[in-house]
Amino acid sequence: MSTESAPAPQSGLAEDVKQQGPRVAVSALTTNLREYGLIIALIVIMLFFQYTTSGTLFKPVNLSNLVQQNSFIIVMALGMLLVIVAGYIDLSVGSVAGFIGALAAMMMVIWPLGMFSNPLVVSIVCLIVGALIGAAQGYWIAYHKIPSFIVTLAGMLIFRGICQALLGGGSSVGPLPDSFKALSSGFIPDVIGPLTLIPPTVNAAGKTIVGSGLTLHMTTVVLGLIAVLAYAYFGFRTRRKRERHGYEAEPFPLFVIKTLVGSALALFLVFQFASYRGLPVVLLVMGVLISLFVFVTKRMTIGRRIYAMGGNAKAAQLSGINTERLTLLVFINMGVLSALGGLIIAARLGQAVPAAGLGSELDVIAAVFIGGASAMGGVGQVIGAVVGGFIMGVMNNGMSIMGVNVDWQQVVKGLVLLGAVIFDVYNKNKA
Amino acid sequence: MASTILEMRDITKTFPGVKALSNVNLSVEEGEIHAVVGENGAGKSTLMKVLSGVYPSGTYEGQIIFRGQECNFKGIHDSEHIGIVIIHQELALVPMLSITENIFLGNEHATYGVIDWDANETRTGALLKKVGLKEDPKTLITNIGVGKQQLVEIAKALSKEVKLLILDEPTASLSEKDSQALLDLLLEFKRQGMTSILISHKLNEVNRVADKVTVIRDGRTIETLPRKDISEDRIITSMVGRSLDDRYPPREPKIGDVIFEVKDWSVYHPIHAERQVIKNINLNVRKGEVVGIAGLMGAGRTEFAMSLFGRSYGRHITGEVSLHGKPIDLSSVSKAVASGIAYVTEDRKTYGLNLIDHIKHNVTLANLSGVSSRGVIDDMREMSVANDYRKKTNIRASSVYQLTGNLSGGNQQKVVLSKWLFADPEVLILDEPTRGIDVGAKYEIYTIIARLAAEGKAIIVISSEMPELLGISDRIYVMNEGRIVGEMAASDASQEKIMRAIVRGEGKAS
């Protein structure tokens, strides 16, 4: 019973440091492959539909449609990601979105509110109402430990009911003001001015043929270039900083390939948007939100705490994390984003309808799970949820263009969700 | 009579890195009550798990001979089939089902899957009469006390036509009165000719009912005492009489003034509000001192520590805690951490680590403000902190990006320790810091403890391993049934002295 195994403390460490050669490169590649597998899957799906729709998918007008149709799913998926990572679920988001759309329409069109029916004021009020709804649901979940499934199932029934009651039964309320509709169907103004590369063809009647020629929306081009340059610059700077501190897992060639492929894809999309009517407003809103949530989850203490809570709530609590308040905040955030989703839906339809957002909670949850989040909590990435949302969106869009029956679209989406999760579980067990 | 019913020969069971049992022999005669005693971790429960098939045949070496036949159990089902029934320390009853449903769970009287409840209830009535429990068979388990639940477990065992009944610490959570009733029942069964094995460390109970006592220590059989040789002193000597090698790092304690003091600390059970779990504890720790808290499982040590640390256990907590003579507010974990208290849990997997995240994120979790400014984490600072503590505590991993769920027990414990060291506490409470880790890692943990004490921290170590406490502490408190029943300087403490304090304390509680 002596202590042979006790000494020799440093040997293990020295060994590890020396081995930072090929083994690290291989492991970096495999981890990155898993991480980028989803993006590759999205690209494959897009290419598939590009082929089966004879090139319609990537047409500038269709890309704009794609973004406008799916933006509310992705906006809500950002909040749902945090909810699921924290170890909960929210079934009420579709109903809350519907209710907020109805509220916004009533405020802008029906109720005599004077200057308070201004779209901007209405939007702010709606976001605050969303926060209150999130707080009301989160309160029971956080402080009374009532399962989120039950609380939000109740919320789903309650807010769908209020939505329909507000709209007075089955009727729709509209039309909504154009300035409000711009949130969904608008494009950013071209402050720089268009650049005509190929003049449009003029037909015999002396009119230009719509869609011919090539005119670029220069503000979009400039914004796109700035974004791509910033992406490359910050990626490079982080890498340099890590190298200076002596930490680097990712081999340089991989980094270069990653940056080049990412930039090329982004520039292609920018070009497509610029050759139509420019950047959709809602895409800009989405882009800002996605960046914000990536930052919060990756870099901020509150993000880290949410992951810790979802991974092991008891350990997080015993590490001094106020898990109750954190839960409340996660649901308030979800409420605000559901409200924003509701505004986007109403703006796209140009009116509030009783069925707005109906069933969208399932699309939102599916997006998060396709994106690799774990139903047990603690695991999931913002980018994953966004890509998951786009995978759903591209499939909807592509199958609609192909003329696939709506019934069968559901079947295919269900199979993709199941397949993605099976793939994840299989990967995890192998690791 | 007097034929051997069970013979276990040369049982050896190895877990990765640990030999839990080596060449254990146990021979039980028909119709006797055979007690198996030993310290926590001596291997008693492991031996019983081998016997009942929890560890299937093939995962251990040695022979089990029951009623003249060699047995190779593949699972609990096999051992129950031939009449060996074990009642575990943690009761395995379903709280929201009735007594009848629990007794016949998985074994219902049924025709083509349709249960005949009348038949089941009639049989339950008969069984309950046998164990002396006056309850309606329809009563839900959750509505009866622990003592009665224990009786239901025994009735369940009887329903399986038991030939050998094994009771693993049956009185651990019972009151004095219920314990007596249970022991009487055991004696009654013996009169009817049943054989039983009683695992216990309550020596007064063993003394009262056992015909023979087998002592196990460090995974070995030490001796089997016949009835006439059974006495508490004899058993204690046998239980703890091991030679102490050089298993603890040398240290020269530099002990200063009292910096941490707990006065009149009382805590009530979180669910059974009338049960007082911690009873007026007074305790102090000096600068640079390692204070041990000894006691058996269930003595209330963890409950005491967790109630101190942000009221993480119990309710109606009263008492005062002061640091450097000033009262401190420990009403939430974050306040406790801010005041300079840290608690390293006994159950690192459930309460200590986020197993699906890597070392780096676990190490900084209790002190995120130490690696961030205005809520934004500085990745580089976090990285260097993680690497720093990985070196300091010698965590063996491929990098700080290794998931903590994939580490060995010893390395996991070092991650939990690192987390709390980075929070920079003045008072560090370590609850069973070496549970389930190998000898080498234990030595490393002891070294870290010694270094922290040398740095002037006040350290409280809770441990069920007495040699460990004697090896690393300067002063030892003995706890039993929620109170401090002894305090001694480590220099004149011994395992016998601690054991005596516990055994004597046992009688006092009622």
Chai-1 contact restraints between the chains, C-beta under 6 A:
chainA,res_idxA,chainB,res_idxB,connection_type,confidence,min_distance_angstrom,max_distance_angstrom,comment,restraint_id
A,M1,B,D245,contact,1.0,0.0,6.0,A-B,restraint_1
A,S2,B,D245,contact,1.0,0.0,6.0,A-B,restraint_2
A,T3,B,Y443,contact,1.0,0.0,6.0,A-B,restraint_3
A,S5,B,G440,contact,1.0,0.0,6.0,A-B,restraint_4
A,A6,B,G440,contact,1.0,0.0,6.0,A-B,restraint_5
A,A6,B,Y443,contact,1.0,0.0,6.0,A-B,restraint_6
A,P9,B,N394,contact,1.0,0.0,6.0,A-B,restraint_7
A,G12,B,R396,contact,1.0,0.0,6.0,A-B,restraint_8
A,D16,B,S398,contact,1.0,0.0,6.0,A-B,restraint_9
A,H245,B,M380,contact,1.0,0.0,6.0,A-B,restraint_10
A,Y247,B,M383,contact,1.0,0.0,6.0,A-B,restraint_11
A,R299,B,V376,contact,1.0,0.0,6.0,A-B,restraint_12
A,R299,B,I377,contact,1.0,0.0,6.0,A-B,restraint_13
A,M300,B,G375,contact,1.0,0.0,6.0,A-B,restraint_14
A,M300,B,V376,contact,1.0,0.0,6.0,A-B,restraint_15
A,T301,B,L368,contact,1.0,0.0,6.0,A-B,restraint_16
A,T301,B,S372,contact,1.0,0.0,6.0,A-B,restraint_17
A,T301,B,G375,contact,1.0,0.0,6.0,A-B,restraint_18
A,A308,B,N354,contact,1.0,0.0,6.0,A-B,restraint_19
A,A308,B,L365,contact,1.0,0.0,6.0,A-B,restraint_20
A,G311,B,N354,contact,1.0,0.0,6.0,A-B,restraint_21
A,G311,B,I356,contact,1.0,0.0,6.0,A-B,restraint_22
A,G311,B,D357,contact,1.0,0.0,6.0,A-B,restraint_23
A,N312,B,N354,contact,1.0,0.0,6.0,A-B,restraint_24
A,K314,B,Y351,contact,1.0,0.0,6.0,A-B,restraint_25
A,A315,B,Y351,contact,1.0,0.0,6.0,A-B,restraint_26
A,A315,B,G352,contact,1.0,0.0,6.0,A-B,restraint_27
A,A315,B,L353,contact,1.0,0.0,6.0,A-B,restraint_28
A,A315,B,N354,contact,1.0,0.0,6.0,A-B,restraint_29
A,L318,B,Y351,contact,1.0,0.0,6.0,A-B,restraint_30
A,S319,B,L365,contact,1.0,0.0,6.0,A-B,restraint_31
A,S319,B,A366,contact,1.0,0.0,6.0,A-B,restraint_32
A,G320,B,V333,contact,1.0,0.0,6.0,A-B,restraint_33
A,G320,B,S334,contact,1.0,0.0,6.0,A-B,restraint_34
A,G320,B,V337,contact,1.0,0.0,6.0,A-B,restraint_35
A,G320,B,A366,contact,1.0,0.0,6.0,A-B,restraint_36
A,G378,B,I356,contact,1.0,0.0,6.0,A-B,restraint_37
